[in-house]
Amino acid sequence: MHDSQLAKRSRGTMLRLAGIALSACFALGACASHEPQASSQPISASTPTAAALPSWQDSAARAAVLKFVADVTKQGSSTYVPPEARIAVFDNDGTLWSEQPMPFQVLFMIDQLKAAAPHHPEWKNNPAFKALMAHDNAALAKNQNALLQLLETANSGMTTDEYDESIRKWLASAKHPTLGKPYTDLVYQPQLELLDLLKANGFTVWIVSGGTAEFMRVWASEAYGIPPEHMVGTEEKLKYEVRDGKPVLVRQTGFDFIDDKAGKPVGIFRAIGRRPILAFGNSDGDREMLEYTTGGSGPSLGLLLHHDDAAREFAYDRKAGSASLDKAWDEAQAHGWVVVSMKQDWKTVYPALKTSGQ
């Protein structure tokens, strides 16, 4: 891809982030669920893994997962896959943890912008900054480019170590605007169990996210038990410098690689070098990843999480902006992908709160 093309695509990605921010920063804006498709026909689990996935209902979705794991790990069978080829890839936002009212990295970026404001008195006259402070979404919609420039300025210039520390501090204190919980408490318990099941059966698990790898690596290893080198994401521009006699990497504006939609299979190939056999996503941004995973010659499993549980989380699908589940949902039946209903296939959504002394 030529530099000019990448620059246009990078700017387009940032504009999408800005659009998310202005449309959802101060309200949930989650769309109602349409055409719910349940995959929750009761089954009788009789495999050796019958006790696995305790937070999943005894449904067709759970049965499909357990059967696939049993099939690819049964030596001597035609469906056996050797451990080195048992690659599973998971999207992050909306697949392993919540993503409403917007991806949590965007909320972090906005808070970075607000924190940087005292050092930028010139922002007081910036129409996007004034609209952001006034919660004026209509004005923000008219100043997307200005908002983009502010976000880029506030989230660049630091060394990677400084940026990592800012993420840690934010996650230690920030809470979800409506759920009132720390963001790292909003990982999905059923998915944690699935990750454990796969790892216990010889799978190597990777996160493949449209968010940046730099943001995920700070916290996701502890949250998911996945090493930081197994996280594939959008790559921000970095520059090598020597500051105060110390070699450092400094964050620049823009991106070197966009790990979203058709970029996900590219990111997978570059980082892993193998076609996965299991992919789990939740939106059209994951469609190409599932197509690539299930397009191989051997056994494979594609899964999509349908957010249809407004009572315990959020309900949204076809008209949810960057988080829409539309084209991928339509393709699911043709490709044999499993659509997992949060409402009907999961007994619980988030991990149980720890009591004092635990």
BELMO-V631001 format. One record per backbone hydrogen bond with DSSP energy under -0.5 kcal/mol. CO is the residue of the C=O (numbers start at 1). NH is the residue of the N-H. If there is no record, write none. Layout:
co = <CO/CO>
nh = <NH/NH>
This chain:
co = <2/3/4/5/6/7/8/9/10/11/12/13/14/15/16/17/18/19/20/21/24/36/39/43/47/49/53/55/55/57/58/59/60/61/62/63/64/65/66/67/68/69/70/71/72/73/74/77/82/83/85/86/86/87/87/88/89/90/92/92/92/96/97/103/103/104/105/106/107/108/109/110/111/112/113/114/116/117/120/121/122/123/126/127/128/129/130/131/132/135/136/137/138/139/140/143/144/145/146/147/148/149/150/151/153/158/159/160/161/162/163/164/165/166/167/168/169/170/170/174/176/181/182/183/186/187/187/188/189/190/191/192/193/194/195/196/197/198/198/199/203/204/206/207/207/211/212/213/214/215/215/216/216/219/220/220/221/227/228/230/230/232/234/234/235/235/237/239/241/241/242/243/246/248/249/250/251/254/257/257/258/260/261/261/262/263/264/265/266/267/268/268/269/274/277/278/279/280/281/283/284/285/286/287/288/289/290/291/292/293/301/302/303/304/304/305/306/306/307/308/309/314/314/316/317/317/320/321/324/324/326/327/328/329/330/331/332/332/337/338/338/339/340/340/341/341/342/345/349/355>
nh = <6/7/8/9/10/11/12/13/14/15/16/17/18/19/20/21/22/23/24/25/27/38/61/45/50/52/56/347/348/59/43/63/64/65/66/67/68/69/70/71/72/73/74/74/81/75/77/80/85/86/87/88/204/277/278/206/280/208/95/96/97/188/94/106/107/108/109/110/111/112/113/114/115/116/117/117/119/120/123/124/125/126/130/131/132/133/134/136/135/137/140/141/142/142/143/147/148/149/150/151/152/153/154/155/156/251/163/164/165/166/167/168/169/170/171/172/173/173/174/183/180/176/185/186/98/189/351/192/193/194/195/196/197/198/199/200/201/201/203/202/205/88/90/209/232/234/216/217/218/218/219/219/220/223/224/226/225/230/231/207/232/209/213/236/256/257/252/250/243/248/244/246/243/241/160/239/157/237/235/259/260/263/264/265/266/267/268/269/270/271/272/273/273/276/301/89/303/91/305/286/287/261/290/291/292/293/294/295/295/296/279/338/281/306/340/307/308/342/316/310/313/309/316/307/320/325/323/324/284/326/330/331/332/333/334/335/336/337/339/304/340/341/306/342/345/346/346/57/189/358>
